[in-house]
Amino acid sequence: MNYITIALAKGRLAELSVDLLEQAGLNVSELREKTRKLIFTDEENKYKFILVKASDVPTYVEYGAADIGIVGRDTLLEARKDLYETINLGFGSCRMAVAGPKELAGKLDQIHNMRVATKYTQIAKNYYHLVKKQSVEIIKLHGSVELAPLVGLSEVIVDIVESGKTLKENGLEVLEDVCDLSARFVINRVSLKMESERILSLVNKIKELLKQ
């Protein structure tokens, strides 16, 4: 029997994923050990787990280095990989939003040549070009995007918002919601054909757990 490989996003998402996989009957004891290892196995059920950077999960799954991935919807929307998305796992819930100084509330459609700073350029492009039908300049940043409107680099930002505390501390607020986000269960399309019975069995177990 071949191993089925699951790619997990390092950090809090991996911890929540491990809890869920354990409830679904997989042996995740190796994953709970304090170690720097990146590959773990469940010999009993023939599963392998790999820990990777969140933004790399869709790539590992698309190319078949992993059969399954658990990752945030923001990462999937940004990566735009050809994957089969099966379950909204519900945890890691937050939202993608447009934020900026409160004096811009209700006035965003009146700003010409608006500049938008973000780490999530694909999500921002889709929102402005496809949803809002608005022409904007998107500026890619890697660090604290909240700084951009404060120093005049951009009028607004597109970023993940959980509590909104960081925005408030920097004199910004949510001006528009872009989309809801949470962890998703994704599958490589070829793996789903080759190992459909075992993969769908796991999918159904997880769906049952989420109903409880």
ZADO-1210 file (C-alpha; in nm, 4 decimals, padded with zeros to 6 digits):
<atoms>
<atom x="00.0000" y="00.0000" z="00.0000" code="MET" pos="1"/>
<atom x="00.1322" y="00.3439" z="-00.0962" code="ASN" pos="2"/>
<atom x="00.1634" y="00.6255" z="00.1526" code="TYR" pos="3"/>
<atom x="-00.0763" y="00.9163" z="00.1225" code="ILE" pos="4"/>
<atom x="00.1128" y="01.2390" z="00.1902" code="THR" pos="5"/>
<atom x="-00.0496" y="01.5360" z="00.3641" code="ILE" pos="6"/>
<atom x="00.1170" y="01.8791" z="00.3498" code="ALA" pos="7"/>
<atom x="00.0538" y="02.0889" z="00.6606" code="LEU" pos="8"/>
<atom x="00.1189" y="02.4623" z="00.6963" code="ALA" pos="9"/>
<atom x="00.3718" y="02.5226" z="00.9749" code="LYS" pos="10"/>
<atom x="00.2511" y="02.6972" z="01.2905" code="GLY" pos="11"/>
<atom x="-00.0934" y="02.7312" z="01.4466" code="ARG" pos="12"/>
<atom x="-00.2712" y="02.5861" z="01.1418" code="LEU" pos="13"/>
<atom x="-00.0633" y="02.2662" z="01.1662" code="ALA" pos="14"/>
<atom x="-00.1545" y="02.2269" z="01.5350" code="GLU" pos="15"/>
<atom x="-00.5274" y="02.2569" z="01.4598" code="LEU" pos="16"/>
<atom x="-00.4902" y="02.0232" z="01.1606" code="SER" pos="17"/>
<atom x="-00.3121" y="01.7605" z="01.3710" code="VAL" pos="18"/>
<atom x="-00.5967" y="01.7635" z="01.6265" code="ASP" pos="19"/>
<atom x="-00.8515" y="01.7109" z="01.3486" code="LEU" pos="20"/>
<atom x="-00.6531" y="01.4319" z="01.1791" code="LEU" pos="21"/>
<atom x="-00.6156" y="01.2541" z="01.5127" code="GLU" pos="22"/>
<atom x="-00.9921" y="01.2677" z="01.5659" code="GLN" pos="23"/>
<atom x="-01.0305" y="01.1208" z="01.2159" code="ALA" pos="24"/>
<atom x="-00.8295" y="00.8161" z="01.3273" code="GLY" pos="25"/>
<atom x="-00.4772" y="00.8911" z="01.2046" code="LEU" pos="26"/>
<atom x="-00.1747" y="00.8343" z="01.4264" code="ASN" pos="27"/>
<atom x="-00.0158" y="01.1798" z="01.4646" code="VAL" pos="28"/>
<atom x="00.1998" y="01.1017" z="01.7698" code="SER" pos="29"/>
<atom x="00.5230" y="01.1738" z="01.5762" code="GLU" pos="30"/>
<atom x="00.3915" y="01.5184" z="01.4855" code="LEU" pos="31"/>
<atom x="00.3385" y="01.6009" z="01.8523" code="ARG" pos="32"/>
<atom x="00.7025" y="01.5393" z="01.9427" code="GLU" pos="33"/>
<atom x="00.9323" y="01.8409" z="01.9858" code="LYS" pos="34"/>
<atom x="01.1622" y="01.7969" z="01.6882" code="THR" pos="35"/>
<atom x="01.3058" y="01.9802" z="01.3868" code="ARG" pos="36"/>
<atom x="01.1991" y="01.6999" z="01.1518" code="LYS" pos="37"/>
<atom x="00.9883" y="01.7962" z="00.8508" code="LEU" pos="38"/>
<atom x="00.8592" y="01.4498" z="00.7492" code="ILE" pos="39"/>
<atom x="00.6534" y="01.2273" z="00.9807" code="PHE" pos="40"/>
<atom x="00.4839" y="00.8920" z="00.9255" code="THR" pos="41"/>
<atom x="00.1815" y="00.7012" z="01.0435" code="ASP" pos="42"/>
<atom x="00.2990" y="00.3474" z="00.9611" code="GLU" pos="43"/>
<atom x="-00.0242" y="00.1894" z="01.0755" code="GLU" pos="44"/>
<atom x="-00.2516" y="00.3793" z="00.8326" code="ASN" pos="45"/>
<atom x="00.0184" y="00.4454" z="00.5697" code="LYS" pos="46"/>
<atom x="00.0083" y="00.8249" z="00.5861" code="TYR" pos="47"/>
<atom x="00.2991" y="01.0637" z="00.5626" code="LYS" pos="48"/>
<atom x="00.2905" y="01.4229" z="00.6873" code="PHE" pos="49"/>
<atom x="00.5188" y="01.7020" z="00.5685" code="ILE" pos="50"/>
<atom x="00.5521" y="02.0415" z="00.7372" code="LEU" pos="51"/>
<atom x="00.6002" y="02.3258" z="00.4905" code="VAL" pos="52"/>
<atom x="00.5631" y="02.7031" z="00.4750" code="LYS" pos="53"/>
<atom x="00.1936" y="02.7913" z="00.4292" code="ALA" pos="54"/>
<atom x="00.2502" y="02.9625" z="00.0938" code="SER" pos="55"/>
<atom x="00.4174" y="02.6435" z="-00.0396" code="ASP" pos="56"/>
<atom x="00.1337" y="02.4026" z="00.0467" code="VAL" pos="57"/>
<atom x="-00.0607" y="02.4558" z="-00.2823" code="PRO" pos="58"/>
<atom x="00.2599" y="02.4028" z="-00.4835" code="THR" pos="59"/>
<atom x="00.3433" y="02.0714" z="-00.3111" code="TYR" pos="60"/>
<atom x="-00.0131" y="01.9511" z="-00.3726" code="VAL" pos="61"/>
<atom x="-00.0413" y="02.0718" z="-00.7332" code="GLU" pos="62"/>
<atom x="00.2847" y="01.8992" z="-00.8317" code="TYR" pos="63"/>
<atom x="00.1920" y="01.5758" z="-00.6506" code="GLY" pos="64"/>
<atom x="00.4685" y="01.5902" z="-00.3884" code="ALA" pos="65"/>
<atom x="00.1727" y="01.5826" z="-00.1484" code="ALA" pos="66"/>
<atom x="-00.1661" y="01.4224" z="-00.2169" code="ASP" pos="67"/>
<atom x="-00.3550" y="01.6424" z="00.0286" code="ILE" pos="68"/>
<atom x="-00.2975" y="01.9852" z="00.1817" code="GLY" pos="69"/>
<atom x="-00.4514" y="02.1824" z="00.4664" code="ILE" pos="70"/>
<atom x="-00.4050" y="02.5553" z="00.4184" code="VAL" pos="71"/>
<atom x="-00.5768" y="02.8926" z="00.4533" code="GLY" pos="72"/>
<atom x="-00.8092" y="03.0138" z="00.1776" code="ARG" pos="73"/>
<atom x="-00.6005" y="03.3321" z="00.1447" code="ASP" pos="74"/>
<atom x="-00.3021" y="03.1196" z="00.0371" code="THR" pos="75"/>
<atom x="-00.5168" y="02.9293" z="-00.2159" code="LEU" pos="76"/>
<atom x="-00.6647" y="03.2443" z="-00.3674" code="LEU" pos="77"/>
<atom x="-00.3212" y="03.4009" z="-00.3946" code="GLU" pos="78"/>
<atom x="-00.1522" y="03.0895" z="-00.5396" code="ALA" pos="79"/>
<atom x="-00.4247" y="03.0108" z="-00.7989" code="ARG" pos="80"/>
<atom x="-00.3158" y="02.6474" z="-00.8340" code="LYS" pos="81"/>
<atom x="-00.5193" y="02.3742" z="-01.0026" code="ASP" pos="82"/>
<atom x="-00.6399" y="02.1816" z="-00.6967" code="LEU" pos="83"/>
<atom x="-00.9574" y="02.0087" z="-00.5865" code="TYR" pos="84"/>
<atom x="-01.0927" y="02.2015" z="-00.2856" code="GLU" pos="85"/>
<atom x="-01.3208" y="01.9776" z="-00.0814" code="THR" pos="86"/>
<atom x="-01.3879" y="02.1009" z="00.2713" code="ILE" pos="87"/>
<atom x="-01.4102" y="02.4323" z="00.4506" code="ASN" pos="88"/>
<atom x="-01.2569" y="02.3235" z="00.7835" code="LEU" pos="89"/>
<atom x="-01.3837" y="02.6336" z="00.9626" code="GLY" pos="90"/>
<atom x="-01.0799" y="02.6984" z="01.1801" code="PHE" pos="91"/>
<atom x="-00.8371" y="02.9856" z="01.1312" code="GLY" pos="92"/>
<atom x="-01.1385" y="03.2056" z="01.0487" code="SER" pos="93"/>
<atom x="-01.0738" y="03.5687" z="00.9605" code="CYS" pos="94"/>
<atom x="-01.1409" y="03.7969" z="00.6627" code="ARG" pos="95"/>
<atom x="-00.9618" y="03.9808" z="00.3870" code="MET" pos="96"/>
<atom x="-01.0512" y="04.3481" z="00.3887" code="ALA" pos="97"/>
<atom x="-00.9716" y="04.6896" z="00.2480" code="VAL" pos="98"/>
<atom x="-00.8541" y="04.9179" z="00.5274" code="ALA" pos="99"/>
<atom x="-00.7451" y="05.2785" z="00.5478" code="GLY" pos="100"/>
<atom x="-00.7957" y="05.6064" z="00.7383" code="PRO" pos="101"/>
<atom x="-01.1549" y="05.6435" z="00.8615" code="LYS" pos="102"/>
<atom x="-01.2031" y="05.9705" z="00.6700" code="GLU" pos="103"/>
<atom x="-01.2015" y="05.7614" z="00.3497" code="LEU" pos="104"/>
<atom x="-01.5115" y="05.5637" z="00.4568" code="ALA" pos="105"/>
<atom x="-01.7718" y="05.5785" z="00.1800" code="GLY" pos="106"/>
<atom x="-01.5395" y="05.7763" z="-00.0484" code="LYS" pos="107"/>
<atom x="-01.3239" y="05.5039" z="-00.2052" code="LEU" pos="108"/>
<atom x="-01.5093" y="05.5113" z="-00.5381" code="ASP" pos="109"/>
<atom x="-01.4295" y="05.8820" z="-00.5724" code="GLN" pos="110"/>
<atom x="-01.0495" y="05.8395" z="-00.5526" code="ILE" pos="111"/>
<atom x="-00.8799" y="05.8466" z="-00.8934" code="HIS" pos="112"/>
<atom x="-00.5565" y="05.6495" z="-00.9467" code="ASN" pos="113"/>
<atom x="-00.5901" y="05.4890" z="-00.6047" code="MET" pos="114"/>
<atom x="-00.2877" y="05.3029" z="-00.4757" code="ARG" pos="115"/>
<atom x="-00.3416" y="04.9807" z="-00.2807" code="VAL" pos="116"/>
<atom x="-00.0607" y="04.8275" z="-00.0739" code="ALA" pos="117"/>
<atom x="-00.0809" y="04.4549" z="-00.0010" code="THR" pos="118"/>
<atom x="00.1017" y="04.1249" z="00.0404" code="LYS" pos="119"/>
<atom x="-00.1859" y="03.9626" z="-00.1495" code="TYR" pos="120"/>
<atom x="-00.1561" y="04.1059" z="-00.5002" code="THR" pos="121"/>
<atom x="-00.3677" y="03.8390" z="-00.6771" code="GLN" pos="122"/>
<atom x="-00.6547" y="03.8755" z="-00.4296" code="ILE" pos="123"/>
<atom x="-00.6381" y="04.2553" z="-00.4562" code="ALA" pos="124"/>
<atom x="-00.6306" y="04.2410" z="-00.8395" code="LYS" pos="125"/>
<atom x="-00.9311" y="04.0077" z="-00.8514" code="ASN" pos="126"/>
<atom x="-01.1266" y="04.2253" z="-00.6114" code="TYR" pos="127"/>
<atom x="-01.0614" y="04.5571" z="-00.7839" code="TYR" pos="128"/>
<atom x="-01.0551" y="04.4447" z="-01.1460" code="HIS" pos="129"/>
<atom x="-01.3243" y="04.1746" z="-01.1447" code="LEU" pos="130"/>
<atom x="-01.5554" y="04.2652" z="-00.8557" code="VAL" pos="131"/>
<atom x="-01.5272" y="04.6443" z="-00.8279" code="LYS" pos="132"/>
<atom x="-01.4380" y="04.7012" z="-01.1972" code="LYS" pos="133"/>
<atom x="-01.2038" y="04.9711" z="-01.0710" code="GLN" pos="134"/>
<atom x="-00.8599" y="05.0596" z="-01.2028" code="SER" pos="135"/>
<atom x="-00.6056" y="05.0873" z="-00.9199" code="VAL" pos="136"/>
<atom x="-00.2305" y="05.0647" z="-00.8758" code="GLU" pos="137"/>
<atom x="-00.1343" y="04.7642" z="-00.6622" code="ILE" pos="138"/>
<atom x="00.1887" y="04.7904" z="-00.4639" code="ILE" pos="139"/>
<atom x="00.3429" y="04.4654" z="-00.3392" code="LYS" pos="140"/>
<atom x="00.4800" y="04.4742" z="00.0161" code="LEU" pos="141"/>
<atom x="00.6310" y="04.1967" z="00.2267" code="HIS" pos="142"/>
<atom x="00.6261" y="04.3568" z="00.5714" code="GLY" pos="143"/>
<atom x="00.3806" y="04.5606" z="00.7806" code="SER" pos="144"/>
<atom x="00.1334" y="04.6917" z="00.5247" code="VAL" pos="145"/>
<atom x="-00.0374" y="04.9134" z="00.7870" code="GLU" pos="146"/>
<atom x="00.2515" y="05.1554" z="00.7467" code="LEU" pos="147"/>
<atom x="00.1765" y="05.2310" z="00.3797" code="ALA" pos="148"/>
<atom x="-00.1206" y="05.4718" z="00.4239" code="PRO" pos="149"/>
<atom x="00.0513" y="05.6395" z="00.7203" code="LEU" pos="150"/>
<atom x="00.3519" y="05.7486" z="00.5138" code="VAL" pos="151"/>
<atom x="00.1693" y="05.8209" z="00.1883" code="GLY" pos="152"/>
<atom x="00.2791" y="05.5126" z="-00.0050" code="LEU" pos="153"/>
<atom x="-00.0853" y="05.4161" z="-00.0636" code="SER" pos="154"/>
<atom x="-00.4361" y="05.5356" z="00.0148" code="GLU" pos="155"/>
<atom x="-00.5541" y="05.1950" z="00.1392" code="VAL" pos="156"/>
<atom x="-00.4334" y="04.8407" z="00.2083" code="ILE" pos="157"/>
<atom x="-00.5759" y="04.4947" z="00.1433" code="VAL" pos="158"/>
<atom x="-00.4891" y="04.2629" z="00.4289" code="ASP" pos="159"/>
<atom x="-00.6089" y="03.9873" z="00.6603" code="ILE" pos="160"/>
<atom x="-00.8114" y="04.1163" z="00.9548" code="VAL" pos="161"/>
<atom x="-00.8765" y="03.9107" z="01.2665" code="GLU" pos="162"/>
<atom x="-00.9620" y="04.1352" z="01.5631" code="SER" pos="163"/>
<atom x="-00.8830" y="04.4661" z="01.3915" code="GLY" pos="164"/>
<atom x="-00.6652" y="04.5659" z="01.6875" code="LYS" pos="165"/>
<atom x="-00.3500" y="04.6299" z="01.4788" code="THR" pos="166"/>
<atom x="-00.5488" y="04.8512" z="01.2404" code="LEU" pos="167"/>
<atom x="-00.6958" y="05.0515" z="01.5274" code="LYS" pos="168"/>
<atom x="-00.3555" y="05.1007" z="01.6900" code="GLU" pos="169"/>
<atom x="-00.2336" y="05.2493" z="01.3607" code="ASN" pos="170"/>
<atom x="-00.5346" y="05.4772" z="01.3108" code="GLY" pos="171"/>
<atom x="-00.6892" y="05.2616" z="01.0366" code="LEU" pos="172"/>
<atom x="-01.0221" y="05.0823" z="01.0049" code="GLU" pos="173"/>
<atom x="-01.1949" y="04.8323" z="00.7771" code="VAL" pos="174"/>
<atom x="-01.3556" y="05.0169" z="00.4853" code="LEU" pos="175"/>
<atom x="-01.4744" y="04.7190" z="00.2752" code="GLU" pos="176"/>
<atom x="-01.4824" y="04.3414" z="00.3157" code="ASP" pos="177"/>
<atom x="-01.3177" y="04.1438" z="00.0352" code="VAL" pos="178"/>
<atom x="-01.3887" y="03.7812" z="00.1395" code="CYS" pos="179"/>
<atom x="-01.4113" y="03.5425" z="00.4341" code="ASP" pos="180"/>
<atom x="-01.1154" y="03.3185" z="00.5046" code="LEU" pos="181"/>
<atom x="-01.0587" y="02.9889" z="00.6870" code="SER" pos="182"/>
<atom x="-00.8605" y="02.6653" z="00.6514" code="ALA" pos="183"/>
<atom x="-00.9381" y="02.4443" z="00.3506" code="ARG" pos="184"/>
<atom x="-00.8761" y="02.0768" z="00.2683" code="PHE" pos="185"/>
<atom x="-00.7357" y="02.0448" z="-00.0848" code="VAL" pos="186"/>
<atom x="-00.6446" y="01.7411" z="-00.2942" code="ILE" pos="187"/>
<atom x="-00.4199" y="01.6766" z="-00.5938" code="ASN" pos="188"/>
<atom x="-00.6455" y="01.5904" z="-00.8900" code="ARG" pos="189"/>
<atom x="-00.4459" y="01.2818" z="-00.9981" code="VAL" pos="190"/>
<atom x="-00.4236" y="01.1521" z="-00.6389" code="SER" pos="191"/>
<atom x="-00.8016" y="01.1776" z="-00.6091" code="LEU" pos="192"/>
<atom x="-00.8372" y="00.9409" z="-00.9057" code="LYS" pos="193"/>
<atom x="-00.5596" y="00.6999" z="-00.8000" code="MET" pos="194"/>
<atom x="-00.6421" y="00.6829" z="-00.4280" code="GLU" pos="195"/>
<atom x="-01.0066" y="00.7888" z="-00.4350" code="SER" pos="196"/>
<atom x="-01.1275" y="00.5271" z="-00.1845" code="GLU" pos="197"/>
<atom x="-00.8788" y="00.6116" z="00.0918" code="ARG" pos="198"/>
<atom x="-00.8854" y="00.9880" z="00.0349" code="ILE" pos="199"/>
<atom x="-01.2655" y="01.0104" z="00.0206" code="LEU" pos="200"/>
<atom x="-01.2889" y="00.7935" z="00.3319" code="SER" pos="201"/>
<atom x="-01.0770" y="01.0521" z="00.5171" code="LEU" pos="202"/>
<atom x="-01.2804" y="01.3394" z="00.3673" code="VAL" pos="203"/>
<atom x="-01.6056" y="01.1800" z="00.4863" code="ASN" pos="204"/>
<atom x="-01.4688" y="01.1194" z="00.8377" code="LYS" pos="205"/>
<atom x="-01.3644" y="01.4841" z="00.8635" code="ILE" pos="206"/>
<atom x="-01.7025" y="01.6034" z="00.7317" code="LYS" pos="207"/>
<atom x="-01.8744" y="01.3950" z="01.0002" code="GLU" pos="208"/>
<atom x="-01.6478" y="01.5404" z="01.2703" code="LEU" pos="209"/>
<atom x="-01.7235" y="01.8952" z="01.1575" code="LEU" pos="210"/>
<atom x="-02.0987" y="01.8305" z="01.1885" code="LYS" pos="211"/>
<atom x="-02.0633" y="01.7398" z="01.5572" code="GLN" pos="212"/>
</atoms>
